[in-house]
Structure formats: C-alpha cells, structure tokens
Amino acid sequence: MQTAKMPFLGRFSEVAQVYPKRPPYSRRILQMLVKQVETVATRPTFADIGAGTGAIAYALAEMGLAGYAVEPDQGMFAAGRRLGSSYPAVSWINAPGERTGLADGSVDWVCYGTSFHWTNTSDALRESIRILRPHGSLTIANLLTDLEADPVHIEIENRIRDIAPALRRARPSITAQMETYEALLNQYPAFGNCIFVASTEAISMSKEQYVDYWASSLDIPSQVRPETWQHILQMIAEMFQTRQPANLRFRSTAWHAQRE
C-alpha cells in the first residue's frame, strides 16, 4: 500500500519562528511508548523524523532519552537547533525522512510527529527499517485539534469557511491517511504487533500562543490573499478574547509497531 504524499502547501521556513508555540504531544502517550520501547532497549536511542522544531525530540530528552532530530526544512532545522542548548542529548540532522544519513541499525526507535504524511511513505518505511536495530520500534504520531467536542475550535473552523468558502483544508487529507496507517504497517513483514493509542487532552493556552498556533499553519495562507489571512488571524484573536477559554482540547494519536 502506497499512500499519497501531501500536496505542496508552502515552505515550513515561513512559519519556523512560531512553530515552537504549538501545543505538546500527549505526555501520557509518550511515556507509555517509552516504556514499550524500553522492554527491548534499556537506554533506547531515538530518531525523530520530520522533527520540526523538536517537539517530540525534546520531550523524549526530558524523559532521559538521547537521539536525533532529523528535519529536511532548513528554517525549521535552524529554529529547532537554536532551542537545543538545554538538550545536549539531541543531535540535529538536516535531511529528509527518506534519506536520513543515519547508519544502518543505529537507533532503537523511529518517531514521526505529524510529519509522516509529507513523505513518500514506501521510501520512508524502507529507511526506517534500515536504520532500526532488530526489534526496534516505529511510531507514527499526530496532534490535531479536537473538532468533535471543542466549541472554540469548531466555531473557528466554521468562521474560516465563511471567510474563505473555496479553501481546501489539509486536515481531511491527513485524517484520510491516518486511517490507512495500521494496514500500511501490517503489510510490511518487518513490522509486527501494531498498536493504536489516542488521548484527547485539555491544554491551557494564552491568546498569543493560540494565535501563533494558527499562524504556524501552511494550508490557509498558501491559498488566500495575505490580507485575508491577516483577517482570519484577527478573527481568531478577537474570538479568543471574547470567549476566554480556560483550556482547548487537542487529540494526540499514535500507531506503534515493532520490527521483527
């Protein structure tokens, strides 16, 4: 099974400065996965592929792990590495997930954090198998807004559709790919014991952080005029100011498989 690579929606370098303001992945899920990986490797080495500015890599470093943050975009790579002075256990590599530059069998855990859909999946999985040690693990994680129960997220999405009716959001393509991940991993004989975990969590955010979270999006500004994008961001800021939400709900998901 080959899933379609996401269409080009702009350059991540354009949003690298605000990307660190995105909410964290579920610590509960990461801790559970760390325990799973540690059943095979006492001191596992990870490779966070498509690391962005290091959300997963630095979270794992805070849990005592060491490894690599692999990021293809030069701007994101530079922004992430600047944040790394407090995380000496994380080494940065400027490379794509299909060609990481890591040695054969050099890591115990390959992680993709809301980045797998940007790869050529067949090439990315072959590369993951190549760099994983025997019985190493692969995790494909995603972090999205909760559009089932969070009224603020839901209203903002509705208002964006009113402002830009022809807009094609990236989320439907991402969620469609997510539905294929278990079957995709199960078709590779190298992987077994695929599990799925999910957690919806309430996160406290300031107005500035929430607006920056939206400003880190690529799909909207790549399709609308700059003034329309600024209008959308202003609408989000005003709505947050009016609603004053105590927290906002985000859903972390992860597909985790072990190499045979």
KOLRO-782987 format. One record per residue (C-alpha): residue number from 0; x, y, z. Coordinates in steps of 0.02 Angstrom, whole numbers, plus 50000, padded with zeros to 5 digits. Example, Ala and Ser with C-alpha at 12.3 -4.5 7.8 and 13.67 -1.06 7.14 Angstrom:
BEGIN
{atom 0; {50615; 49775; 50390}}
{atom 1; {50684; 49947; 50357}}
END
This chain:
BEGIN
{atom 0; {50000; 50000; 50000}}
{atom 1; {50068; 50171; 49949}}
{atom 2; {49980; 50321; 50024}}
{atom 3; {49981; 50484; 49928}}
{atom 4; {50106; 50616; 49978}}
{atom 5; {50029; 50779; 50036}}
{atom 6; {50024; 50918; 49905}}
{atom 7; {50142; 51065; 49923}}
{atom 8; {50063; 51196; 50037}}
{atom 9; {50207; 51317; 50062}}
{atom 10; {50375; 51313; 50147}}
{atom 11; {50391; 51273; 50331}}
{atom 12; {50532; 51400; 50343}}
{atom 13; {50396; 51532; 50332}}
{atom 14; {50320; 51475; 50498}}
{atom 15; {50476; 51413; 50589}}
{atom 16; {50479; 51555; 50715}}
{atom 17; {50303; 51522; 50779}}
{atom 18; {50307; 51332; 50764}}
{atom 19; {50375; 51304; 50941}}
{atom 20; {50215; 51384; 51007}}
{atom 21; {50114; 51232; 50953}}
{atom 22; {50041; 51127; 51096}}
{atom 23; {50139; 50975; 51155}}
{atom 24; {50103; 50795; 51111}}
{atom 25; {50018; 50696; 51248}}
{atom 26; {50148; 50662; 51381}}
{atom 27; {50043; 50515; 51439}}
{atom 28; {50056; 50432; 51268}}
{atom 29; {50242; 50467; 51253}}
{atom 30; {50275; 50394; 51425}}
{atom 31; {50179; 50237; 51380}}
{atom 32; {50276; 50217; 51218}}
{atom 33; {50442; 50245; 51306}}
{atom 34; {50400; 50102; 51425}}
{atom 35; {50356; 49994; 51274}}
{atom 36; {50521; 50032; 51188}}
{atom 37; {50620; 50005; 51348}}
{atom 38; {50561; 49825; 51357}}
{atom 39; {50685; 49792; 51215}}
{atom 40; {50819; 49926; 51242}}
{atom 41; {50865; 49985; 51416}}
{atom 42; {50934; 50151; 51353}}
{atom 43; {50849; 50174; 51185}}
{atom 44; {50914; 50292; 51051}}
{atom 45; {50777; 50379; 50952}}
{atom 46; {50766; 50464; 50783}}
{atom 47; {50629; 50596; 50774}}
{atom 48; {50598; 50610; 50586}}
{atom 49; {50521; 50769; 50518}}
{atom 50; {50560; 50840; 50689}}
{atom 51; {50501; 51017; 50652}}
{atom 52; {50572; 51121; 50793}}
{atom 53; {50594; 50971; 50908}}
{atom 54; {50428; 50944; 50997}}
{atom 55; {50446; 50755; 51014}}
{atom 56; {50637; 50750; 51019}}
{atom 57; {50646; 50872; 51164}}
{atom 58; {50501; 50788; 51256}}
{atom 59; {50593; 50622; 51245}}
{atom 60; {50755; 50705; 51303}}
{atom 61; {50662; 50770; 51456}}
{atom 62; {50617; 50588; 51492}}
{atom 63; {50801; 50541; 51492}}
{atom 64; {50820; 50477; 51314}}
{atom 65; {50952; 50525; 51186}}
{atom 66; {50939; 50529; 50998}}
{atom 67; {50924; 50625; 50836}}
{atom 68; {50807; 50759; 50769}}
{atom 69; {50801; 50740; 50579}}
{atom 70; {50720; 50887; 50488}}
{atom 71; {50725; 50925; 50300}}
{atom 72; {50672; 51108; 50303}}
{atom 73; {50820; 51223; 50332}}
{atom 74; {50720; 51354; 50426}}
{atom 75; {50639; 51229; 50543}}
{atom 76; {50806; 51141; 50568}}
{atom 77; {50889; 51306; 50617}}
{atom 78; {50747; 51357; 50734}}
{atom 79; {50743; 51187; 50817}}
{atom 80; {50930; 51179; 50841}}
{atom 81; {50930; 51353; 50922}}
{atom 82; {50812; 51284; 51054}}
{atom 83; {50928; 51138; 51086}}
{atom 84; {51055; 51217; 51204}}
{atom 85; {50959; 51141; 51351}}
{atom 86; {50952; 50970; 51267}}
{atom 87; {51130; 50908; 51235}}
{atom 88; {51064; 50730; 51213}}
{atom 89; {50981; 50780; 51047}}
{atom 90; {51087; 50791; 50889}}
{atom 91; {51012; 50881; 50738}}
{atom 92; {51024; 50818; 50558}}
{atom 93; {50963; 50920; 50409}}
{atom 94; {50894; 50780; 50298}}
{atom 95; {50729; 50707; 50234}}
{atom 96; {50647; 50556; 50311}}
{atom 97; {50679; 50452; 50156}}
{atom 98; {50868; 50481; 50168}}
{atom 99; {50913; 50519; 50349}}
{atom 100; {51101; 50492; 50334}}
{atom 101; {51098; 50384; 50491}}
{atom 102; {51195; 50221; 50492}}
{atom 103; {51116; 50050; 50469}}
{atom 104; {51044; 49983; 50631}}
{atom 105; {51090; 50139; 50730}}
{atom 106; {50929; 50177; 50825}}
{atom 107; {50802; 50086; 50932}}
{atom 108; {50653; 50196; 50895}}
{atom 109; {50597; 50295; 50742}}
{atom 110; {50463; 50427; 50776}}
{atom 111; {50362; 50532; 50655}}
{atom 112; {50268; 50677; 50735}}
{atom 113; {50133; 50746; 50617}}
{atom 114; {50258; 50726; 50477}}
{atom 115; {50237; 50553; 50401}}
{atom 116; {50105; 50617; 50278}}
{atom 117; {50237; 50731; 50200}}
{atom 118; {50348; 50584; 50150}}
{atom 119; {50350; 50458; 50011}}
{atom 120; {50284; 50325; 50129}}
{atom 121; {50364; 50173; 50046}}
{atom 122; {50536; 50256; 50044}}
{atom 123; {50513; 50320; 50222}}
{atom 124; {50467; 50148; 50288}}
{atom 125; {50614; 50067; 50199}}
{atom 126; {50729; 50196; 50276}}
{atom 127; {50653; 50166; 50447}}
{atom 128; {50683; 49979; 50431}}
{atom 129; {50862; 50012; 50376}}
{atom 130; {50910; 50122; 50524}}
{atom 131; {50816; 50022; 50657}}
{atom 132; {50904; 49890; 50760}}
{atom 133; {50823; 49718; 50771}}
{atom 134; {50661; 49729; 50873}}
{atom 135; {50667; 49918; 50863}}
{atom 136; {50505; 50018; 50857}}
{atom 137; {50418; 50137; 50737}}
{atom 138; {50289; 50266; 50793}}
{atom 139; {50182; 50374; 50679}}
{atom 140; {50103; 50509; 50788}}
{atom 141; {49986; 50653; 50751}}
{atom 142; {49921; 50801; 50850}}
{atom 143; {49762; 50887; 50791}}
{atom 144; {49627; 50999; 50862}}
{atom 145; {49476; 50911; 50936}}
{atom 146; {49338; 50952; 50812}}
{atom 147; {49214; 50834; 50895}}
{atom 148; {49193; 50919; 51063}}
{atom 149; {49291; 51083; 51074}}
{atom 150; {49170; 51227; 51038}}
{atom 151; {49307; 51356; 51007}}
{atom 152; {49396; 51251; 50875}}
{atom 153; {49230; 51208; 50793}}
{atom 154; {49170; 51389; 50784}}
{atom 155; {49336; 51449; 50714}}
{atom 156; {49331; 51318; 50577}}
{atom 157; {49153; 51371; 50533}}
{atom 158; {49202; 51555; 50526}}
{atom 159; {49353; 51516; 50417}}
{atom 160; {49237; 51427; 50294}}
{atom 161; {49126; 51581; 50292}}
{atom 162; {49276; 51695; 50255}}
{atom 163; {49356; 51579; 50125}}
{atom 164; {49224; 51460; 50057}}
{atom 165; {49339; 51388; 49922}}
{atom 166; {49477; 51345; 50046}}
{atom 167; {49537; 51165; 50046}}
{atom 168; {49600; 51122; 50220}}
{atom 169; {49742; 50998; 50241}}
{atom 170; {49655; 50906; 50383}}
{atom 171; {49541; 50794; 50277}}
{atom 172; {49692; 50727; 50181}}
{atom 173; {49788; 50699; 50342}}
{atom 174; {49646; 50608; 50429}}
{atom 175; {49614; 50502; 50273}}
{atom 176; {49796; 50448; 50278}}
{atom 177; {49785; 50412; 50464}}
{atom 178; {49650; 50284; 50429}}
{atom 179; {49773; 50186; 50321}}
{atom 180; {49920; 50177; 50442}}
{atom 181; {49877; 50013; 50528}}
{atom 182; {49851; 49922; 50363}}
{atom 183; {50007; 50004; 50292}}
{atom 184; {50117; 49944; 50436}}
{atom 185; {50039; 49771; 50437}}
{atom 186; {50083; 49743; 50255}}
{atom 187; {50269; 49756; 50294}}
{atom 188; {50336; 49588; 50355}}
{atom 189; {50472; 49681; 50450}}
{atom 190; {50343; 49753; 50569}}
{atom 191; {50226; 49666; 50689}}
{atom 192; {50119; 49698; 50842}}
{atom 193; {50047; 49863; 50781}}
{atom 194; {49951; 49954; 50917}}
{atom 195; {49849; 50115; 50912}}
{atom 196; {49835; 50237; 51057}}
{atom 197; {49746; 50404; 51072}}
{atom 198; {49718; 50537; 51203}}
{atom 199; {49614; 50696; 51198}}
{atom 200; {49679; 50822; 51323}}
{atom 201; {49633; 50997; 51380}}
{atom 202; {49778; 51118; 51363}}
{atom 203; {49787; 51293; 51436}}
{atom 204; {49844; 51422; 51308}}
{atom 205; {49861; 51611; 51308}}
{atom 206; {49783; 51713; 51169}}
{atom 207; {49955; 51746; 51095}}
{atom 208; {50003; 51562; 51097}}
{atom 209; {49839; 51511; 51018}}
{atom 210; {49853; 51640; 50879}}
{atom 211; {50032; 51585; 50850}}
{atom 212; {49971; 51405; 50839}}
{atom 213; {49857; 51456; 50697}}
{atom 214; {49994; 51565; 50620}}
{atom 215; {50100; 51408; 50605}}
{atom 216; {49976; 51336; 50479}}
{atom 217; {50027; 51321; 50297}}
{atom 218; {49868; 51267; 50209}}
{atom 219; {49769; 51428; 50235}}
{atom 220; {49898; 51564; 50191}}
{atom 221; {49951; 51462; 50038}}
{atom 222; {49775; 51480; 49965}}
{atom 223; {49714; 51653; 50016}}
{atom 224; {49774; 51831; 49996}}
{atom 225; {49888; 51898; 50135}}
{atom 226; {49754; 52021; 50191}}
{atom 227; {49627; 51879; 50204}}
{atom 228; {49748; 51777; 50309}}
{atom 229; {49775; 51925; 50425}}
{atom 230; {49587; 51947; 50437}}
{atom 231; {49571; 51764; 50490}}
{atom 232; {49706; 51781; 50622}}
{atom 233; {49623; 51939; 50688}}
{atom 234; {49456; 51848; 50696}}
{atom 235; {49538; 51708; 50797}}
{atom 236; {49617; 51832; 50918}}
{atom 237; {49453; 51926; 50943}}
{atom 238; {49356; 51765; 50968}}
{atom 239; {49481; 51704; 51097}}
{atom 240; {49470; 51872; 51187}}
{atom 241; {49280; 51858; 51191}}
{atom 242; {49270; 51675; 51241}}
{atom 243; {49418; 51673; 51361}}
{atom 244; {49426; 51481; 51356}}
{atom 245; {49502; 51402; 51511}}
{atom 246; {49578; 51269; 51400}}
{atom 247; {49571; 51198; 51225}}
{atom 248; {49559; 51016; 51175}}
{atom 249; {49688; 50931; 51065}}
{atom 250; {49695; 50748; 51014}}
{atom 251; {49858; 50650; 51006}}
{atom 252; {49859; 50486; 50911}}
{atom 253; {49996; 50359; 50881}}
{atom 254; {50022; 50199; 50782}}
{atom 255; {50164; 50097; 50855}}
{atom 256; {50242; 49941; 50780}}
{atom 257; {50394; 49836; 50822}}
{atom 258; {50522; 49775; 50698}}
{atom 259; {50539; 49586; 50692}}
END
